[in-house]
Amino acid sequence: MRTELITVLDMDSREEALRAVELCATCQFFKIGSQLFTRCGPEIVREILDMGRKVFLDLKFHDIPNTVAKAAKGAADMGASLFTVHAIGGRRMIEAARVAVEGTETKILAVTILTSLSDEMLRLELGLPETTSEAVVRLAKQAVESGAHGLVSSPHEIVLVREAVGLKPLIVTPGIRPAWSTGKDDQVRITTPRQAAEAGANYIVVGRPIFKHENPAEAVRLIQEELV
């Protein structure tokens, strides 16, 4: 399977988001996160689906199992292809989400450790006695065993995660910065599109490098050319 680009729609309005989809004409998959969803709601998901595109709903559900199950059913009913839960929510939460989406085409991705977190932050701020890589592997195994269809993790942990969970689960990778882009923004553990693809990512997630480029369509083309 060729690694696929998911373009991030971190915008504040419906008009900006729909214009971005039009600009990135060769991209078929778009991520809607908290920023856009809290302003535009489920309707923006439906509008992008109506444009013939697929949606990755990245709201990172983390709550009691019953609440997350209902949110998961809502994501499936909206037509999202992928949606996220926090792996740290535990086995019962992920199991409930999996039951809620059975019989649909919607897949659950478990977020392990956010790419904005370093080893030091994990230890000093979250109180976890692990490196980020150790925590990612532990949470990834637990999430897949609990029913997650795939995982979201840093490109630096793709090989470790594959060794832990095998080839079947999807791996969706943020923290992507093409060589021609400038700045890491708030990502700590980053890599290029080609490096992530070669490591085994099924999807890469890119936002700011595309929309900071003077020609977003050209940025999408350059990224897609790197993918294998």
C-alpha positions as CSV (number, residue, x, y, z in Angstrom):
1,M,0.0,0.0,0.0
2,R,1.3,3.4,-1.0
3,T,1.6,5.8,1.9
4,E,-1.2,8.4,1.7
5,L,-1.2,12.1,2.6
6,I,-3.8,13.5,4.9
7,T,-4.0,17.3,4.8
8,V,-4.8,19.1,8.0
9,L,-7.7,21.6,8.0
10,D,-6.7,23.7,11.0
11,M,-8.9,26.7,10.1
12,D,-11.4,28.9,11.9
13,S,-14.2,29.0,9.2
14,R,-16.1,26.8,6.8
15,E,-15.1,29.1,3.9
16,E,-11.4,28.7,4.7
17,A,-11.7,24.9,5.0
18,L,-13.6,24.4,1.8
19,R,-11.3,26.6,-0.1
20,A,-8.3,24.6,1.3
21,V,-9.9,21.4,0.0
22,E,-10.3,22.9,-3.4
23,L,-6.7,24.2,-3.4
24,C,-5.4,20.7,-2.5
25,A,-7.2,19.1,-5.4
26,T,-4.9,16.0,-5.6
27,C,-5.3,15.1,-1.9
28,Q,-8.2,12.8,-1.1
29,F,-8.0,12.7,2.7
30,F,-8.5,15.6,5.1
31,K,-8.1,15.9,8.9
32,I,-10.7,17.8,10.9
33,G,-9.5,18.5,14.4
34,S,-10.9,20.4,17.4
35,Q,-10.2,23.9,16.0
36,L,-12.4,23.5,12.9
37,F,-15.0,21.1,14.4
38,T,-15.8,23.3,17.4
39,R,-16.5,26.2,15.0
40,C,-18.4,24.4,12.3
41,G,-19.6,21.2,13.8
42,P,-20.7,18.0,12.0
43,E,-21.8,19.9,8.9
44,I,-18.3,20.6,7.8
45,V,-17.6,16.8,7.8
46,R,-20.7,16.3,5.6
47,E,-19.7,19.1,3.2
48,I,-16.2,17.6,2.7
49,L,-17.6,14.2,2.2
50,D,-20.0,15.6,-0.4
51,M,-16.9,17.0,-2.3
52,G,-15.9,13.3,-2.7
53,R,-13.2,13.4,-0.1
54,K,-12.5,11.3,3.0
55,V,-12.4,12.6,6.6
56,F,-10.1,11.8,9.5
57,L,-11.9,13.2,12.5
58,D,-9.2,13.9,15.1
59,L,-11.0,14.8,18.3
60,K,-9.1,12.4,20.5
61,F,-12.0,11.1,22.6
62,H,-11.0,10.4,26.2
63,D,-13.9,9.8,28.7
64,I,-15.8,7.0,30.4
65,P,-16.4,4.0,28.1
66,N,-20.1,4.7,27.6
67,T,-19.5,8.3,26.6
68,V,-16.7,7.4,24.2
69,A,-18.9,4.6,22.7
70,K,-21.6,7.1,21.8
71,A,-19.1,9.6,20.4
72,A,-17.6,6.7,18.3
73,K,-21.0,5.9,17.0
74,G,-21.5,9.5,16.1
75,A,-18.3,9.6,14.2
76,A,-19.3,6.5,12.2
77,D,-22.8,7.9,11.5
78,M,-21.2,11.1,10.2
79,G,-19.2,9.0,7.7
80,A,-15.7,9.7,9.1
81,S,-13.2,7.1,7.8
82,L,-10.9,7.5,10.8
83,F,-11.3,9.0,14.2
84,T,-9.1,9.1,17.3
85,V,-9.2,8.1,20.9
86,H,-6.5,8.5,23.6
87,A,-4.8,5.2,24.3
88,I,-4.3,6.3,27.8
89,G,-8.1,6.1,28.3
90,G,-7.6,2.4,28.9
91,R,-8.8,-1.0,27.6
92,R,-12.5,-0.7,28.5
93,M,-12.8,2.6,26.8
94,I,-11.3,1.4,23.5
95,E,-13.3,-1.9,23.7
96,A,-16.5,0.1,24.0
97,A,-15.6,2.3,21.0
98,R,-14.8,-0.8,18.9
99,V,-18.2,-2.4,19.7
100,A,-19.9,0.9,18.7
101,V,-18.4,1.0,15.2
102,E,-18.7,-2.7,14.4
103,G,-20.5,-3.2,11.0
104,T,-19.3,0.2,9.7
105,E,-16.3,1.3,7.6
106,T,-15.1,3.6,10.3
107,K,-11.8,2.8,11.9
108,I,-10.4,3.7,15.4
109,L,-7.0,5.2,15.8
110,A,-5.4,5.3,19.2
111,V,-3.2,8.3,20.0
112,T,-0.2,7.1,22.1
113,I,2.1,10.0,23.1
114,L,1.6,13.4,21.6
115,T,4.4,14.6,19.3
116,S,4.7,17.8,21.3
117,L,5.9,15.8,24.4
118,S,9.6,15.0,25.1
119,D,11.1,12.4,27.4
120,E,11.7,15.1,30.0
121,M,8.1,16.4,29.8
122,L,6.7,12.9,30.1
123,R,8.7,12.3,33.3
124,L,8.4,15.7,35.0
125,E,5.0,16.8,33.9
126,L,3.0,13.6,33.5
127,G,4.8,11.5,36.0
128,L,5.4,8.5,33.7
129,P,8.7,6.6,34.5
130,E,9.3,5.8,30.8
131,T,10.8,7.3,27.8
132,T,8.4,8.4,25.0
133,S,9.4,5.4,23.0
134,E,8.7,3.0,25.9
135,A,5.3,4.6,26.6
136,V,4.3,4.6,22.9
137,V,5.1,0.8,22.6
138,R,3.2,-0.1,25.8
139,L,0.2,2.0,24.9
140,A,0.2,0.8,21.3
141,K,0.1,-2.9,22.2
142,Q,-2.6,-2.3,24.7
143,A,-4.7,-0.3,22.3
144,V,-4.5,-2.9,19.5
145,E,-5.3,-5.7,21.9
146,S,-8.4,-3.7,23.0
147,G,-9.7,-3.3,19.4
148,A,-8.1,-0.2,17.9
149,H,-7.7,-0.6,14.1
150,G,-4.5,1.5,14.2
151,L,-2.4,4.0,15.9
152,V,-1.2,7.6,15.8
153,S,2.4,8.0,16.8
154,S,5.6,9.9,16.0
155,P,7.6,8.7,12.9
156,H,10.5,8.0,15.3
157,E,8.5,5.1,16.8
158,I,7.1,3.5,13.6
159,V,9.6,0.7,13.6
160,L,9.2,0.0,17.3
161,V,5.4,0.0,17.0
162,R,5.5,-2.3,14.0
163,E,7.7,-4.7,15.9
164,A,5.2,-4.6,18.8
165,V,1.9,-4.9,17.0
166,G,2.7,-6.4,13.6
167,L,1.9,-5.2,10.0
168,K,-1.9,-5.2,10.2
169,P,-2.7,-2.1,12.3
170,L,-2.7,1.2,10.5
171,I,0.0,3.7,11.5
172,V,-0.9,7.4,11.0
173,T,2.0,9.7,11.5
174,P,2.0,13.4,12.4
175,G,5.2,15.4,13.1
176,I,6.0,15.5,9.3
177,R,8.2,18.4,8.1
178,P,9.4,18.3,4.4
179,A,13.0,19.3,3.9
180,W,11.9,22.4,2.1
181,S,9.7,23.7,5.0
182,T,10.9,25.9,7.8
183,G,10.4,25.5,11.5
184,K,9.2,22.7,13.7
185,D,6.3,24.7,15.2
186,D,5.2,22.9,18.4
187,Q,6.2,19.4,17.2
188,V,9.3,17.8,18.9
189,R,9.7,14.4,17.2
190,I,9.6,15.1,13.5
191,T,10.8,13.7,10.2
192,T,10.3,14.0,6.4
193,P,7.5,12.4,4.3
194,R,9.9,10.0,2.6
195,Q,11.5,8.9,5.9
196,A,8.0,8.2,7.4
197,A,6.9,6.3,4.4
198,E,10.0,4.2,4.3
199,A,9.6,3.4,8.0
200,G,6.2,2.0,7.3
201,A,3.6,4.7,7.9
202,N,0.2,4.1,6.1
203,Y,-0.7,7.7,6.3
204,I,1.2,10.9,7.0
205,V,-0.5,14.0,8.4
206,V,0.7,17.4,7.2
207,G,-0.8,20.9,7.7
208,R,1.3,24.0,8.3
209,P,4.0,23.2,5.7
210,I,1.3,23.0,3.1
211,F,-0.5,26.2,4.0
212,K,2.6,28.2,4.8
213,H,3.8,27.4,1.2
214,E,3.1,30.2,-1.3
215,N,1.4,27.5,-3.5
216,P,-0.5,24.9,-1.3
217,A,-1.3,22.7,-4.4
218,E,2.4,22.6,-5.3
219,A,3.3,21.7,-1.6
220,V,0.8,18.8,-1.8
221,R,2.4,17.6,-5.1
222,L,5.9,17.8,-3.7
223,I,4.9,15.8,-0.6
224,Q,3.1,13.2,-2.7
225,E,6.1,12.7,-4.9
226,E,8.1,11.8,-1.8
227,L,5.7,9.0,-0.8
228,V,6.3,5.4,-1.6
